[in-house]
Amino acid sequence: MTQPFPALRSRLDRFGVLLSGLCMIHCLAGLFLVGVLGLGGGVLLNPEIHHIGLVLAIVIGAATIGMGALRHGHRLPLILGIAGLALMTAAVLVGHGAAESVLTICGVLLVATAHVTNMRRNSC
């Protein structure tokens, strides 16, 4: 018998990894298209995209990583997730530029790693 709740949590963890990857692609594409080619600044640098992405990351991270940590008892995914979300929040606060890009990329890598670690811990 399959349990729907763990399956949903696993799907949300996978969605969190996908969202982290899309965020990183958005960040790198923004640097390249706007910085090098001077294209798409109005769309790619829209602060609302970053705010929505951060809210999604916080909601999905809290739901999956937080509940996973409660279930399996391992703190590493929680620590990685909190650190990543803190970096992503800092990136939104510093505004556009190199610091934002570095903070965002480091943050999404930590959050994605937290989701993957959480999935592995939940499958044990």
Biopython code that builds the backbone (N, CA, C, O; Angstrom):
import numpy as np
from Bio.PDB.StructureBuilder import StructureBuilder

atoms = [
    (1, "MET", "N", (0.843, -1.183, 0.000)),
    (1, "MET", "CA", (0.000, 0.000, 0.000)),
    (1, "MET", "C", (0.888, 1.245, 0.000)),
    (1, "MET", "O", (1.766, 1.379, 0.852)),
    (2, "THR", "N", (0.670, 2.137, -0.929)),
    (2, "THR", "CA", (1.464, 3.358, -0.991)),
    (2, "THR", "C", (0.811, 4.426, -0.139)),
    (2, "THR", "O", (-0.413, 4.518, -0.046)),
    (3, "GLN", "N", (1.644, 5.217, 0.467)),
    (3, "GLN", "CA", (1.152, 6.290, 1.311)),
    (3, "GLN", "C", (1.184, 7.582, 0.509)),
    (3, "GLN", "O", (2.236, 7.960, -0.006)),
    (4, "PRO", "N", (0.039, 8.273, 0.393)),
    (4, "PRO", "CA", (-0.017, 9.470, -0.451)),
    (4, "PRO", "C", (0.816, 10.630, 0.080)),
    (4, "PRO", "O", (1.381, 11.393, -0.703)),
    (5, "PHE", "N", (0.900, 10.770, 1.404)),
    (5, "PHE", "CA", (1.613, 11.930, 1.954)),
    (5, "PHE", "C", (3.109, 11.889, 1.658)),
    (5, "PHE", "O", (3.649, 12.898, 1.204)),
    (6, "PRO", "N", (3.815, 10.764, 1.892)),
    (6, "PRO", "CA", (5.240, 10.710, 1.523)),
    (6, "PRO", "C", (5.463, 10.894, 0.024)),
    (6, "PRO", "O", (6.459, 11.488, -0.387)),
    (7, "ALA", "N", (4.541, 10.388, -0.792)),
    (7, "ALA", "CA", (4.675, 10.564, -2.240)),
    (7, "ALA", "C", (4.552, 12.044, -2.611)),
    (7, "ALA", "O", (5.300, 12.543, -3.452)),
    (8, "LEU", "N", (3.614, 12.733, -1.984)),
    (8, "LEU", "CA", (3.450, 14.163, -2.239)),
    (8, "LEU", "C", (4.689, 14.925, -1.790)),
    (8, "LEU", "O", (5.164, 15.815, -2.495)),
    (9, "ARG", "N", (5.217, 14.576, -0.611)),
    (9, "ARG", "CA", (6.420, 15.236, -0.100)),
    (9, "ARG", "C", (7.586, 15.027, -1.052)),
    (9, "ARG", "O", (8.362, 15.950, -1.297)),
    (10, "SER", "N", (7.713, 13.822, -1.588)),
    (10, "SER", "CA", (8.785, 13.534, -2.538)),
    (10, "SER", "C", (8.622, 14.361, -3.810)),
    (10, "SER", "O", (9.596, 14.894, -4.342)),
    (11, "ARG", "N", (7.392, 14.465, -4.291)),
    (11, "ARG", "CA", (7.141, 15.287, -5.495)),
    (11, "ARG", "C", (7.466, 16.752, -5.223)),
    (11, "ARG", "O", (8.041, 17.435, -6.071)),
    (12, "LEU", "N", (7.098, 17.227, -4.046)),
    (12, "LEU", "CA", (7.398, 18.620, -3.711)),
    (12, "LEU", "C", (8.905, 18.840, -3.561)),
    (12, "LEU", "O", (9.411, 19.894, -3.946)),
    (13, "ASP", "N", (9.625, 17.868, -3.009)),
    (13, "ASP", "CA", (11.086, 17.971, -2.946)),
    (13, "ASP", "C", (11.663, 18.058, -4.357)),
    (13, "ASP", "O", (12.554, 18.865, -4.621)),
    (14, "ARG", "N", (11.154, 17.228, -5.253)),
    (14, "ARG", "CA", (11.635, 17.262, -6.651)),
    (14, "ARG", "C", (11.291, 18.598, -7.307)),
    (14, "ARG", "O", (12.094, 19.152, -8.059)),
    (15, "PHE", "N", (10.096, 19.113, -7.018)),
    (15, "PHE", "CA", (9.713, 20.418, -7.538)),
    (15, "PHE", "C", (10.633, 21.494, -6.970)),
    (15, "PHE", "O", (10.985, 22.438, -7.678)),
    (16, "GLY", "N", (11.027, 21.367, -5.708)),
    (16, "GLY", "CA", (11.962, 22.313, -5.096)),
    (16, "GLY", "C", (13.311, 22.299, -5.792)),
    (16, "GLY", "O", (13.920, 23.350, -5.990)),
    (17, "VAL", "N", (13.782, 21.112, -6.166)),
    (17, "VAL", "CA", (15.047, 21.011, -6.913)),
    (17, "VAL", "C", (14.882, 21.671, -8.280)),
    (17, "VAL", "O", (15.755, 22.421, -8.718)),
    (18, "LEU", "N", (13.762, 21.394, -8.955)),
    (18, "LEU", "CA", (13.490, 22.009, -10.257)),
    (18, "LEU", "C", (13.416, 23.525, -10.139)),
    (18, "LEU", "O", (13.995, 24.243, -10.954)),
    (19, "LEU", "N", (12.709, 24.010, -9.135)),
    (19, "LEU", "CA", (12.584, 25.455, -8.913)),
    (19, "LEU", "C", (13.948, 26.086, -8.653)),
    (19, "LEU", "O", (14.227, 27.181, -9.142)),
    (20, "SER", "N", (14.799, 25.406, -7.888)),
    (20, "SER", "CA", (16.153, 25.905, -7.631)),
    (20, "SER", "C", (16.946, 25.995, -8.928)),
    (20, "SER", "O", (17.648, 26.976, -9.171)),
    (21, "GLY", "N", (16.829, 24.970, -9.752)),
    (21, "GLY", "CA", (17.529, 24.985, -11.042)),
    (21, "GLY", "C", (17.036, 26.091, -11.950)),
    (21, "GLY", "O", (17.832, 26.769, -12.600)),
    (22, "LEU", "N", (15.723, 26.277, -11.999)),
    (22, "LEU", "CA", (15.164, 27.356, -12.822)),
    (22, "LEU", "C", (15.601, 28.719, -12.315)),
    (22, "LEU", "O", (15.854, 29.630, -13.105)),
    (23, "CYS", "N", (15.687, 28.858, -11.018)),
    (23, "CYS", "CA", (16.140, 30.116, -10.425)),
    (23, "CYS", "C", (17.582, 30.405, -10.839)),
    (23, "CYS", "O", (17.924, 31.534, -11.189)),
    (24, "MET", "N", (18.417, 29.375, -10.796)),
    (24, "MET", "CA", (19.816, 29.567, -11.172)),
    (24, "MET", "C", (19.931, 29.902, -12.661)),
    (24, "MET", "O", (20.718, 30.769, -13.041)),
    (25, "ILE", "N", (19.156, 29.226, -13.496)),
    (25, "ILE", "CA", (19.171, 29.522, -14.931)),
    (25, "ILE", "C", (18.713, 30.951, -15.170)),
    (25, "ILE", "O", (19.307, 31.669, -15.975)),
    (26, "HIS", "N", (17.657, 31.371, -14.474)),
    (26, "HIS", "CA", (17.158, 32.745, -14.591)),
    (26, "HIS", "C", (18.246, 33.753, -14.216)),
    (26, "HIS", "O", (18.430, 34.767, -14.889)),
    (27, "CYS", "N", (18.952, 33.457, -13.142)),
    (27, "CYS", "CA", (20.003, 34.357, -12.659)),
    (27, "CYS", "C", (21.148, 34.444, -13.672)),
    (27, "CYS", "O", (21.599, 35.535, -14.023)),
    (28, "LEU", "N", (21.605, 33.295, -14.129)),
    (28, "LEU", "CA", (22.713, 33.278, -15.095)),
    (28, "LEU", "C", (22.302, 33.876, -16.434)),
    (28, "LEU", "O", (23.075, 34.605, -17.055)),
    (29, "ALA", "N", (21.086, 33.570, -16.879)),
    (29, "ALA", "CA", (20.592, 34.145, -18.136)),
    (29, "ALA", "C", (20.467, 35.662, -18.008)),
    (29, "ALA", "O", (20.788, 36.404, -18.936)),
    (30, "GLY", "N", (19.995, 36.112, -16.841)),
    (30, "GLY", "CA", (19.883, 37.551, -16.615)),
    (30, "GLY", "C", (21.236, 38.234, -16.684)),
    (30, "GLY", "O", (21.373, 39.290, -17.301)),
    (31, "LEU", "N", (22.237, 37.632, -16.052)),
    (31, "LEU", "CA", (23.588, 38.205, -16.107)),
    (31, "LEU", "C", (24.089, 38.295, -17.545)),
    (31, "LEU", "O", (24.632, 39.315, -17.969)),
    (32, "PHE", "N", (23.896, 37.211, -18.278)),
    (32, "PHE", "CA", (24.403, 37.169, -19.651)),
    (32, "PHE", "C", (23.612, 38.091, -20.570)),
    (32, "PHE", "O", (24.194, 38.929, -21.260)),
    (33, "LEU", "N", (22.296, 37.942, -20.582)),
    (33, "LEU", "CA", (21.479, 38.714, -21.526)),
    (33, "LEU", "C", (21.493, 40.208, -21.238)),
    (33, "LEU", "O", (21.580, 41.023, -22.157)),
    (34, "VAL", "N", (21.407, 40.563, -19.971)),
    (34, "VAL", "CA", (21.371, 41.987, -19.621)),
    (34, "VAL", "C", (22.779, 42.568, -19.596)),
    (34, "VAL", "O", (23.030, 43.627, -20.171)),
    (35, "GLY", "N", (23.694, 41.872, -18.928)),
    (35, "GLY", "CA", (25.052, 42.403, -18.765)),
    (35, "GLY", "C", (25.870, 42.390, -20.032)),
    (35, "GLY", "O", (26.581, 43.353, -20.319)),
    (36, "VAL", "N", (25.784, 41.316, -20.798)),
    (36, "VAL", "CA", (26.618, 41.195, -21.988)),
    (36, "VAL", "C", (25.915, 41.737, -23.223)),
    (36, "VAL", "O", (26.507, 42.480, -24.006)),
    (37, "LEU", "N", (24.656, 41.365, -23.396)),
    (37, "LEU", "CA", (23.948, 41.745, -24.613)),
    (37, "LEU", "C", (23.034, 42.955, -24.455)),
    (37, "LEU", "O", (22.603, 43.540, -25.448)),
    (38, "GLY", "N", (22.737, 43.329, -23.225)),
    (38, "GLY", "CA", (21.858, 44.476, -22.993)),
    (38, "GLY", "C", (20.410, 44.194, -23.354)),
    (38, "GLY", "O", (19.679, 45.115, -23.718)),
    (39, "LEU", "N", (19.980, 42.950, -23.264)),
    (39, "LEU", "CA", (18.619, 42.564, -23.647)),
    (39, "LEU", "C", (17.801, 42.128, -22.440)),
    (39, "LEU", "O", (18.348, 41.585, -21.480)),
    (40, "GLY", "N", (16.508, 42.359, -22.484)),
    (40, "GLY", "CA", (15.574, 41.775, -21.529)),
    (40, "GLY", "C", (15.625, 42.300, -20.115)),
    (40, "GLY", "O", (15.098, 41.648, -19.214)),
    (41, "GLY", "N", (16.226, 43.431, -19.878)),
    (41, "GLY", "CA", (16.350, 43.944, -18.518)),
    (41, "GLY", "C", (15.022, 44.174, -17.826)),
    (41, "GLY", "O", (14.901, 43.939, -16.624)),
    (42, "GLY", "N", (14.029, 44.626, -18.563)),
    (42, "GLY", "CA", (12.732, 44.901, -17.968)),
    (42, "GLY", "C", (12.042, 43.657, -17.442)),
    (42, "GLY", "O", (11.342, 43.713, -16.430)),
    (43, "VAL", "N", (12.233, 42.539, -18.118)),
    (43, "VAL", "CA", (11.582, 41.295, -17.719)),
    (43, "VAL", "C", (12.449, 40.517, -16.740)),
    (43, "VAL", "O", (11.978, 40.123, -15.673)),
    (44, "LEU", "N", (13.704, 40.293, -17.088)),
    (44, "LEU", "CA", (14.580, 39.451, -16.286)),
    (44, "LEU", "C", (14.946, 40.071, -14.945)),
    (44, "LEU", "O", (15.189, 39.350, -13.977)),
    (45, "LEU", "N", (14.987, 41.388, -14.877)),
    (45, "LEU", "CA", (15.377, 42.051, -13.635)),
    (45, "LEU", "C", (14.187, 42.561, -12.826)),
    (45, "LEU", "O", (14.363, 43.310, -11.865)),
    (46, "ASN", "N", (12.987, 42.159, -13.210)),
    (46, "ASN", "CA", (11.791, 42.570, -12.488)),
    (46, "ASN", "C", (11.852, 42.027, -11.054)),
    (46, "ASN", "O", (11.933, 40.813, -10.861)),
    (47, "PRO", "N", (11.814, 42.905, -10.054)),
    (47, "PRO", "CA", (11.909, 42.443, -8.663)),
    (47, "PRO", "C", (10.798, 41.482, -8.255)),
    (47, "PRO", "O", (11.002, 40.652, -7.370)),
    (48, "GLU", "N", (9.638, 41.577, -8.879)),
    (48, "GLU", "CA", (8.528, 40.696, -8.523)),
    (48, "GLU", "C", (8.859, 39.233, -8.798)),
    (48, "GLU", "O", (8.418, 38.356, -8.055)),
    (49, "ILE", "N", (9.618, 38.954, -9.839)),
    (49, "ILE", "CA", (10.029, 37.579, -10.138)),
    (49, "ILE", "C", (10.827, 37.026, -8.963)),
    (49, "ILE", "O", (10.633, 35.881, -8.556)),
    (50, "HIS", "N", (11.717, 37.838, -8.427)),
    (50, "HIS", "CA", (12.550, 37.397, -7.309)),
    (50, "HIS", "C", (11.731, 37.207, -6.030)),
    (50, "HIS", "O", (11.957, 36.262, -5.275)),
    (51, "HIS", "N", (10.790, 38.102, -5.798)),
    (51, "HIS", "CA", (9.948, 37.988, -4.606)),
    (51, "HIS", "C", (9.064, 36.744, -4.673)),
    (51, "HIS", "O", (8.934, 36.017, -3.688)),
    (52, "ILE", "N", (8.455, 36.503, -5.838)),
    (52, "ILE", "CA", (7.606, 35.319, -6.011)),
    (52, "ILE", "C", (8.440, 34.050, -5.864)),
    (52, "ILE", "O", (8.021, 33.103, -5.199)),
    (53, "GLY", "N", (9.612, 34.030, -6.481)),
    (53, "GLY", "CA", (10.496, 32.865, -6.381)),
    (53, "GLY", "C", (10.906, 32.591, -4.954)),
    (53, "GLY", "O", (10.950, 31.436, -4.530)),
    (54, "LEU", "N", (11.208, 33.643, -4.206)),
    (54, "LEU", "CA", (11.604, 33.472, -2.800)),
    (54, "LEU", "C", (10.446, 32.928, -1.965)),
    (54, "LEU", "O", (10.636, 32.034, -1.140)),
    (55, "VAL", "N", (9.254, 33.467, -2.178)),
    (55, "VAL", "CA", (8.078, 32.981, -1.441)),
    (55, "VAL", "C", (7.831, 31.507, -1.761)),
    (55, "VAL", "O", (7.582, 30.712, -0.855)),
    (56, "LEU", "N", (7.899, 31.136, -3.048)),
    (56, "LEU", "CA", (7.734, 29.727, -3.430)),
    (56, "LEU", "C", (8.785, 28.848, -2.759)),
    (56, "LEU", "O", (8.470, 27.776, -2.242)),
    (57, "ALA", "N", (10.031, 29.307, -2.769)),
    (57, "ALA", "CA", (11.120, 28.528, -2.160)),
    (57, "ALA", "C", (10.893, 28.351, -0.666)),
    (57, "ALA", "O", (11.124, 27.267, -0.131)),
    (58, "ILE", "N", (10.447, 29.391, 0.010)),
    (58, "ILE", "CA", (10.204, 29.307, 1.449)),
    (58, "ILE", "C", (9.044, 28.354, 1.737)),
    (58, "ILE", "O", (9.145, 27.517, 2.634)),
    (59, "VAL", "N", (7.953, 28.470, 0.995)),
    (59, "VAL", "CA", (6.779, 27.619, 1.236)),
    (59, "VAL", "C", (7.112, 26.153, 0.963)),
    (59, "VAL", "O", (6.835, 25.285, 1.791)),
    (60, "ILE", "N", (7.706, 25.881, -0.199)),
    (60, "ILE", "CA", (8.021, 24.496, -0.553)),
    (60, "ILE", "C", (9.102, 23.940, 0.375)),
    (60, "ILE", "O", (9.021, 22.790, 0.808)),
    (61, "GLY", "N", (10.107, 24.754, 0.676)),
    (61, "GLY", "CA", (11.166, 24.305, 1.579)),
    (61, "GLY", "C", (10.656, 24.000, 2.973)),
    (61, "GLY", "O", (11.012, 22.979, 3.560)),
    (62, "ALA", "N", (9.824, 24.883, 3.504)),
    (62, "ALA", "CA", (9.281, 24.656, 4.847)),
    (62, "ALA", "C", (8.407, 23.412, 4.869)),
    (62, "ALA", "O", (8.471, 22.619, 5.808)),
    (63, "ALA", "N", (7.592, 23.241, 3.837)),
    (63, "ALA", "CA", (6.688, 22.095, 3.800)),
    (63, "ALA", "C", (7.450, 20.781, 3.677)),
    (63, "ALA", "O", (7.174, 19.835, 4.416)),
    (64, "THR", "N", (8.385, 20.713, 2.772)),
    (64, "THR", "CA", (9.034, 19.426, 2.501)),
    (64, "THR", "C", (10.231, 19.170, 3.404)),
    (64, "THR", "O", (10.329, 18.108, 4.018)),
    (65, "ILE", "N", (11.124, 20.116, 3.489)),
    (65, "ILE", "CA", (12.341, 19.909, 4.282)),
    (65, "ILE", "C", (12.012, 19.900, 5.769)),
    (65, "ILE", "O", (12.519, 19.068, 6.520)),
    (66, "GLY", "N", (11.158, 20.832, 6.188)),
    (66, "GLY", "CA", (10.770, 20.888, 7.593)),
    (66, "GLY", "C", (10.051, 19.633, 8.051)),
    (66, "GLY", "O", (10.396, 19.055, 9.081)),
    (67, "MET", "N", (9.045, 19.208, 7.283)),
    (67, "MET", "CA", (8.318, 17.997, 7.654)),
    (67, "MET", "C", (9.203, 16.763, 7.530)),
    (67, "MET", "O", (9.084, 15.830, 8.324)),
    (68, "GLY", "N", (10.088, 16.755, 6.537)),
    (68, "GLY", "CA", (11.007, 15.633, 6.385)),
    (68, "GLY", "C", (11.934, 15.512, 7.583)),
    (68, "GLY", "O", (12.188, 14.413, 8.076)),
    (69, "ALA", "N", (12.435, 16.647, 8.047)),
    (69, "ALA", "CA", (13.324, 16.637, 9.216)),
    (69, "ALA", "C", (12.584, 16.132, 10.456)),
    (69, "ALA", "O", (13.162, 15.427, 11.283)),
    (70, "LEU", "N", (11.323, 16.490, 10.580)),
    (70, "LEU", "CA", (10.529, 15.980, 11.698)),
    (70, "LEU", "C", (10.336, 14.468, 11.578)),
    (70, "LEU", "O", (10.340, 13.754, 12.580)),
    (71, "ARG", "N", (10.167, 13.989, 10.351)),
    (71, "ARG", "CA", (9.908, 12.570, 10.140)),
    (71, "ARG", "C", (11.159, 11.731, 10.341)),
    (71, "ARG", "O", (11.150, 10.760, 11.098)),
    (72, "HIS", "N", (12.248, 12.115, 9.651)),
    (72, "HIS", "CA", (13.440, 11.260, 9.704)),
    (72, "HIS", "C", (14.427, 11.673, 10.790)),
    (72, "HIS", "O", (15.333, 10.905, 11.114)),
    (73, "GLY", "N", (14.276, 12.852, 11.355)),
    (73, "GLY", "CA", (15.100, 13.270, 12.481)),
    (73, "GLY", "C", (16.486, 13.791, 12.138)),
    (73, "GLY", "O", (17.253, 14.131, 13.039)),
    (74, "HIS", "N", (16.825, 13.862, 10.862)),
    (74, "HIS", "CA", (18.141, 14.375, 10.464)),
    (74, "HIS", "C", (18.064, 15.893, 10.291)),
    (74, "HIS", "O", (17.127, 16.417, 9.688)),
    (75, "ARG", "N", (19.043, 16.569, 10.819)),
    (75, "ARG", "CA", (19.029, 18.039, 10.785)),
    (75, "ARG", "C", (19.747, 18.630, 9.582)),
    (75, "ARG", "O", (19.538, 19.800, 9.260)),
    (76, "LEU", "N", (20.592, 17.845, 8.905)),
    (76, "LEU", "CA", (21.376, 18.391, 7.794)),
    (76, "LEU", "C", (20.509, 19.045, 6.711)),
    (76, "LEU", "O", (20.814, 20.164, 6.298)),
    (77, "PRO", "N", (19.440, 18.390, 6.233)),
    (77, "PRO", "CA", (18.617, 19.057, 5.224)),
    (77, "PRO", "C", (18.037, 20.379, 5.726)),
    (77, "PRO", "O", (17.949, 21.351, 4.975)),
    (78, "LEU", "N", (17.647, 20.408, 6.990)),
    (78, "LEU", "CA", (17.082, 21.617, 7.573)),
    (78, "LEU", "C", (18.113, 22.735, 7.643)),
    (78, "LEU", "O", (17.813, 23.883, 7.315)),
    (79, "ILE", "N", (19.320, 22.402, 8.068)),
    (79, "ILE", "CA", (20.396, 23.396, 8.163)),
    (79, "ILE", "C", (20.748, 23.941, 6.779)),
    (79, "ILE", "O", (20.888, 25.151, 6.598)),
    (80, "LEU", "N", (20.890, 23.036, 5.801)),
    (80, "LEU", "CA", (21.204, 23.464, 4.431)),
    (80, "LEU", "C", (20.087, 24.337, 3.859)),
    (80, "LEU", "O", (20.346, 25.359, 3.224)),
    (81, "GLY", "N", (18.845, 23.920, 4.093)),
    (81, "GLY", "CA", (17.708, 24.678, 3.575)),
    (81, "GLY", "C", (17.607, 26.070, 4.175)),
    (81, "GLY", "O", (17.375, 27.045, 3.459)),
    (82, "ILE", "N", (17.778, 26.164, 5.482)),
    (82, "ILE", "CA", (17.711, 27.473, 6.146)),
    (82, "ILE", "C", (18.838, 28.377, 5.661)),
    (82, "ILE", "O", (18.617, 29.558, 5.394)),
    (83, "ALA", "N", (20.043, 27.829, 5.548)),
    (83, "ALA", "CA", (21.179, 28.631, 5.063)),
    (83, "ALA", "C", (20.927, 29.109, 3.636)),
    (83, "ALA", "O", (21.192, 30.266, 3.307)),
    (84, "GLY", "N", (20.417, 28.219, 2.793)),
    (84, "GLY", "CA", (20.134, 28.592, 1.408)),
    (84, "GLY", "C", (19.062, 29.655, 1.300)),
    (84, "GLY", "O", (19.203, 30.609, 0.535)),
    (85, "LEU", "N", (17.984, 29.495, 2.068)),
    (85, "LEU", "CA", (16.913, 30.491, 2.034)),
    (85, "LEU", "C", (17.383, 31.828, 2.605)),
    (85, "LEU", "O", (16.936, 32.880, 2.150)),
    (86, "ALA", "N", (18.272, 31.802, 3.586)),
    (86, "ALA", "CA", (18.826, 33.049, 4.124)),
    (86, "ALA", "C", (19.646, 33.770, 3.056)),
    (86, "ALA", "O", (19.554, 34.990, 2.915)),
    (87, "LEU", "N", (20.447, 33.014, 2.307)),
    (87, "LEU", "CA", (21.228, 33.631, 1.231)),
    (87, "LEU", "C", (20.318, 34.188, 0.144)),
    (87, "LEU", "O", (20.568, 35.273, -0.382)),
    (88, "MET", "N", (19.261, 33.450, -0.195)),
    (88, "MET", "CA", (18.324, 33.939, -1.209)),
    (88, "MET", "C", (17.596, 35.196, -0.736)),
    (88, "MET", "O", (17.348, 36.106, -1.527)),
    (89, "THR", "N", (17.259, 35.246, 0.535)),
    (89, "THR", "CA", (16.624, 36.443, 1.092)),
    (89, "THR", "C", (17.585, 37.624, 1.052)),
    (89, "THR", "O", (17.193, 38.738, 0.706)),
    (90, "ALA", "N", (18.837, 37.381, 1.405)),
    (90, "ALA", "CA", (19.847, 38.436, 1.339)),
    (90, "ALA", "C", (20.002, 38.938, -0.094)),
    (90, "ALA", "O", (20.188, 40.135, -0.315)),
    (91, "ALA", "N", (19.926, 38.031, -1.066)),
    (91, "ALA", "CA", (20.053, 38.425, -2.466)),
    (91, "ALA", "C", (18.937, 39.373, -2.877)),
    (91, "ALA", "O", (19.175, 40.335, -3.607)),
    (92, "VAL", "N", (17.725, 39.110, -2.413)),
    (92, "VAL", "CA", (16.592, 39.995, -2.733)),
    (92, "VAL", "C", (16.798, 41.362, -2.085)),
    (92, "VAL", "O", (16.418, 42.384, -2.655)),
    (93, "LEU", "N", (17.395, 41.380, -0.904)),
    (93, "LEU", "CA", (17.574, 42.636, -0.177)),
    (93, "LEU", "C", (18.694, 43.506, -0.729)),
    (93, "LEU", "O", (18.624, 44.730, -0.619)),
    (94, "VAL", "N", (19.742, 42.899, -1.331)),
    (94, "VAL", "CA", (20.868, 43.703, -1.807)),
    (94, "VAL", "C", (20.608, 44.360, -3.156)),
    (94, "VAL", "O", (21.338, 45.274, -3.541)),
    (95, "GLY", "N", (19.595, 43.921, -3.878)),
    (95, "GLY", "CA", (19.303, 44.513, -5.182)),
    (95, "GLY", "C", (20.147, 43.889, -6.276)),
    (95, "GLY", "O", (20.934, 42.974, -6.032)),
    (96, "HIS", "N", (19.973, 44.397, -7.478)),
    (96, "HIS", "CA", (20.626, 43.802, -8.643)),
    (96, "HIS", "C", (22.124, 44.069, -8.658)),
    (96, "HIS", "O", (22.602, 45.111, -8.211)),
    (97, "GLY", "N", (22.847, 43.087, -9.190)),
    (97, "GLY", "CA", (24.291, 43.219, -9.312)),
    (97, "GLY", "C", (24.985, 41.903, -9.039)),
    (97, "GLY", "O", (24.345, 40.862, -8.890)),
    (98, "ALA", "N", (26.287, 41.965, -8.978)),
    (98, "ALA", "CA", (27.096, 40.759, -8.784)),
    (98, "ALA", "C", (26.816, 40.097, -7.440)),
    (98, "ALA", "O", (26.752, 38.871, -7.360)),
    (99, "ALA", "N", (26.650, 40.889, -6.388)),
    (99, "ALA", "CA", (26.382, 40.315, -5.059)),
    (99, "ALA", "C", (25.081, 39.529, -5.065)),
    (99, "ALA", "O", (25.004, 38.442, -4.493)),
    (100, "GLU", "N", (24.063, 40.076, -5.711)),
    (100, "GLU", "CA", (22.781, 39.375, -5.800)),
    (100, "GLU", "C", (22.941, 38.033, -6.512)),
    (100, "GLU", "O", (22.398, 37.021, -6.069)),
    (101, "SER", "N", (23.671, 38.031, -7.589)),
    (101, "SER", "CA", (23.866, 36.801, -8.357)),
    (101, "SER", "C", (24.600, 35.743, -7.552)),
    (101, "SER", "O", (24.203, 34.578, -7.541)),
    (102, "VAL", "N", (25.667, 36.145, -6.879)),
    (102, "VAL", "CA", (26.451, 35.194, -6.086)),
    (102, "VAL", "C", (25.606, 34.644, -4.938)),
    (102, "VAL", "O", (25.594, 33.437, -4.696)),
    (103, "LEU", "N", (24.907, 35.519, -4.239)),
    (103, "LEU", "CA", (24.058, 35.077, -3.128)),
    (103, "LEU", "C", (22.947, 34.146, -3.610)),
    (103, "LEU", "O", (22.672, 33.124, -2.981)),
    (104, "THR", "N", (22.319, 34.495, -4.714)),
    (104, "THR", "CA", (21.240, 33.669, -5.251)),
    (104, "THR", "C", (21.743, 32.300, -5.662)),
    (104, "THR", "O", (21.150, 31.286, -5.293)),
    (105, "ILE", "N", (22.823, 32.256, -6.416)),
    (105, "ILE", "CA", (23.351, 30.975, -6.898)),
    (105, "ILE", "C", (23.777, 30.093, -5.728)),
    (105, "ILE", "O", (23.471, 28.901, -5.706)),
    (106, "CYS", "N", (24.472, 30.663, -4.768)),
    (106, "CYS", "CA", (24.870, 29.878, -3.584)),
    (106, "CYS", "C", (23.636, 29.407, -2.816)),
    (106, "CYS", "O", (23.586, 28.268, -2.354)),
    (107, "GLY", "N", (22.657, 30.274, -2.685)),
    (107, "GLY", "CA", (21.431, 29.924, -1.971)),
    (107, "GLY", "C", (20.653, 28.811, -2.644)),
    (107, "GLY", "O", (20.228, 27.868, -1.976)),
    (108, "VAL", "N", (20.456, 28.900, -3.963)),
    (108, "VAL", "CA", (19.680, 27.856, -4.636)),
    (108, "VAL", "C", (20.434, 26.529, -4.652)),
    (108, "VAL", "O", (19.817, 25.465, -4.606)),
    (109, "LEU", "N", (21.754, 26.586, -4.718)),
    (109, "LEU", "CA", (22.524, 25.335, -4.642)),
    (109, "LEU", "C", (22.344, 24.665, -3.281)),
    (109, "LEU", "O", (22.192, 23.446, -3.201)),
    (110, "LEU", "N", (22.361, 25.461, -2.214)),
    (110, "LEU", "CA", (22.141, 24.898, -0.881)),
    (110, "LEU", "C", (20.726, 24.349, -0.718)),
    (110, "LEU", "O", (20.535, 23.281, -0.135)),
    (111, "VAL", "N", (19.742, 25.073, -1.227)),
    (111, "VAL", "CA", (18.354, 24.610, -1.111)),
    (111, "VAL", "C", (18.150, 23.336, -1.926)),
    (111, "VAL", "O", (17.503, 22.401, -1.456)),
    (112, "ALA", "N", (18.689, 23.290, -3.130)),
    (112, "ALA", "CA", (18.570, 22.076, -3.950)),
    (112, "ALA", "C", (19.247, 20.898, -3.259)),
    (112, "ALA", "O", (18.710, 19.790, -3.255)),
    (113, "THR", "N", (20.415, 21.129, -2.677)),
    (113, "THR", "CA", (21.118, 20.072, -1.940)),
    (113, "THR", "C", (20.291, 19.621, -0.743)),
    (113, "THR", "O", (20.249, 18.430, -0.433)),
    (114, "ALA", "N", (19.637, 20.557, -0.071)),
    (114, "ALA", "CA", (18.774, 20.212, 1.067)),
    (114, "ALA", "C", (17.622, 19.323, 0.612)),
    (114, "ALA", "O", (17.289, 18.348, 1.286)),
    (115, "HIS", "N", (17.009, 19.650, -0.529)),
    (115, "HIS", "CA", (15.909, 18.831, -1.045)),
    (115, "HIS", "C", (16.385, 17.422, -1.405)),
    (115, "HIS", "O", (15.718, 16.440, -1.079)),
    (116, "VAL", "N", (17.523, 17.323, -2.071)),
    (116, "VAL", "CA", (18.055, 16.007, -2.454)),
    (116, "VAL", "C", (18.400, 15.197, -1.205)),
    (116, "VAL", "O", (18.077, 14.012, -1.126)),
    (117, "THR", "N", (19.051, 15.826, -0.236)),
    (117, "THR", "CA", (19.395, 15.148, 1.012)),
    (117, "THR", "C", (18.128, 14.705, 1.735)),
    (117, "THR", "O", (18.075, 13.605, 2.287)),
    (118, "ASN", "N", (17.117, 15.557, 1.730)),
    (118, "ASN", "CA", (15.847, 15.229, 2.364)),
    (118, "ASN", "C", (15.196, 14.019, 1.690)),
    (118, "ASN", "O", (14.684, 13.133, 2.374)),
    (119, "MET", "N", (15.212, 13.975, 0.364)),
    (119, "MET", "CA", (14.641, 12.829, -0.350)),
    (119, "MET", "C", (15.381, 11.544, 0.007)),
    (119, "MET", "O", (14.765, 10.498, 0.208)),
    (120, "ARG", "N", (16.676, 11.631, 0.083)),
    (120, "ARG", "CA", (17.476, 10.431, 0.444)),
    (120, "ARG", "C", (17.182, 9.996, 1.871)),
    (120, "ARG", "O", (17.051, 8.801, 2.134)),
    (121, "ARG", "N", (17.078, 10.930, 2.781)),
    (121, "ARG", "CA", (16.802, 10.582, 4.187)),
    (121, "ARG", "C", (15.399, 10.004, 4.336)),
    (121, "ARG", "O", (15.181, 9.093, 5.136)),
    (122, "ASN", "N", (14.442, 10.534, 3.562)),
    (122, "ASN", "CA", (13.058, 10.036, 3.648)),
    (122, "ASN", "C", (12.920, 8.643, 3.082)),
    (122, "ASN", "O", (12.033, 7.896, 3.493)),
    (123, "SER", "N", (13.784, 8.276, 2.143)),
    (123, "SER", "CA", (13.677, 6.946, 1.543)),
    (123, "SER", "C", (14.304, 5.869, 2.398)),
    (123, "SER", "O", (14.091, 4.684, 2.144)),
    (124, "CYS", "N", (15.081, 6.253, 3.421)),
    (124, "CYS", "CA", (15.728, 5.272, 4.304)),
    (124, "CYS", "C", (14.729, 4.630, 5.231)),
    (124, "CYS", "O", (15.096, 3.781, 6.043)),
]
sb = StructureBuilder()
sb.init_structure("model")
sb.init_model(0)
sb.init_chain("A")
sb.init_seg("    ")
for serial, (resi, resn, name, xyz) in enumerate(atoms, 1):
    if name == "N":
        sb.init_residue(resn, " ", resi, " ")
    sb.init_atom(name, np.array(xyz, "f"), 0.0, 1.0, " ", f" {name:<3s}", serial, name[0])
structure = sb.get_structure()
